[in-house]
Amino acid sequence: MEKIPMMRSFVPSFEEYCHEIRPLWDSRMLTNMGKLHKSFEEQLTAYLGVSQVSLFANGHLALEMTLQALHLYGEVITTPYTFVSTTHAIARSNLTPVFCDIREDDFTIDPEQIEERINKNTVAIVPVHVYGNVCDVHAIDRIAKKHGLKVIYDAAHAFGVRYQGRGIGNFGDASMFSFHATKPFHSVEGGAVTFDDPALGQILYDLKNFGIHNTESVEGIGANAKMSEFHAAMGLCNLRHIDAIIEHGRGVAERYNSRLRQVPGLYSSCWQENPDVQPNYAYYPLIVDETKFGRTRDELMAVLAEADILTRKYFYPLISDLSCYRNIYSSGRTPVAQTLSRRVLTLPMFSELEDEDVDRICDVIEAATR
Ligand SMILES: *Cc1c(COP(=O)(O)O)cnc(C)c1O
């Protein structure tokens, strides 16, 4: 039988992409905030329903530059249950990550544990809308206001998610999106920051272009984090398909749900129904409780691999356990994150995944129960 990968990048038709990049052969404006860059920014602003969008070469640099643009110095409260980029962006901006535990049902930062980690050095909170699950944005907002903290969301997983009728990029001071090829919406490599404050937009614009404010004035110590016209072109093409990709993901998630809900010892945040949330079905995380399922997460992963089905321990290990962090920062007490990272397996989820593939995956999982 054919191998089922964990993920397969969406591509528009070859002709569609070629049509999009054709004008570049005449204009020779291949990068440096050209026409496609401008058009991509405008279309994203409308699609995400936000007031401002700033494009970047990737999501990671978008987050780093935002932390730097806000002139933060001190401690940042975040979770260890994320992709390593979140913590790297904090640490590389000379800030100290402080790890806070997550909620058991949706894996986002537990607002009830944020305040006990706040001290006079705390300057910001970087919560993660992990798997596209919406953080408790109102509670986080209240805490941030009370203590004068900035809130920068890692919304890398949350493209297209809406909460209470508003685009997810409208919460906090800024939100970072990733358009990496492995994300449901992508521009090969790419990312963006959404925010309200036009002054922040100007700082970000300068920072991603070496800090050059105009030809004779360099005001900030910037980097090069610009998105090229070729990447913007891919983003413009894929934006035409994202609604269909999300709709397909809904079908896949519902099919997984209807089969896996019956299996003892399994849990997924995709089972939660929240009328306030319009999801993007980007990931299908499965929590394997070995005491009830009869096998550990690693055993289930091996059984699936044996059947040519690839899954991922996303996120394992916890960031606070990685060798680059273990000995520098306090790991904090994050027992929920610890347990979930040992039990989580993300199942295949991508635009070409067929109903028969989902059935085959569920058959193997059901048969693995003991
Ligand atoms: C993908 C991802 C990033 C980094 O985005 P890139 O565009 O790959 O740089 C950051 N945080 C999370 C949670 C991600 O999944």
The ligand as a MOL file (V3000), in Angstrom:
LIG
                    3D

  0  0  0     0  0            999 V3000
M  V30 BEGIN CTAB
M  V30 COUNTS 15 15 0 0 0
M  V30 BEGIN ATOM
M  V30 1 C 6.0080 27.0810 11.9660 0
M  V30 2 C 6.0580 27.6860 13.3190 0
M  V30 3 C 6.8690 28.7840 13.6390 0
M  V30 4 C 7.9320 29.3250 12.7130 0
M  V30 5 O 7.4870 29.7110 11.4730 0
M  V30 6 P 8.4760 29.6850 10.2040 0
M  V30 7 O 7.6640 30.3690 9.1600 0
M  V30 8 O 8.7590 28.2580 9.8910 0
M  V30 9 O 9.6970 30.4560 10.5640 0
M  V30 10 C 6.7530 29.3550 14.8910 0
M  V30 11 N 5.9110 28.8690 15.8110 0
M  V30 12 C 5.1330 27.7860 15.5670 0
M  V30 13 C 4.1920 27.3110 16.6200 0
M  V30 14 C 5.1930 27.1500 14.3180 0
M  V30 15 O 4.4540 26.0610 14.0980 0
M  V30 END ATOM
M  V30 BEGIN BOND
M  V30 1 1 1 2
M  V30 2 1 2 3
M  V30 3 2 2 14
M  V30 4 1 3 4
M  V30 5 2 3 10
M  V30 6 1 4 5
M  V30 7 1 5 6
M  V30 8 2 6 7
M  V30 9 1 6 8
M  V30 10 1 6 9
M  V30 11 1 10 11
M  V30 12 2 11 12
M  V30 13 1 12 13
M  V30 14 1 12 14
M  V30 15 1 14 15
M  V30 END BOND
M  V30 END CTAB
M  END
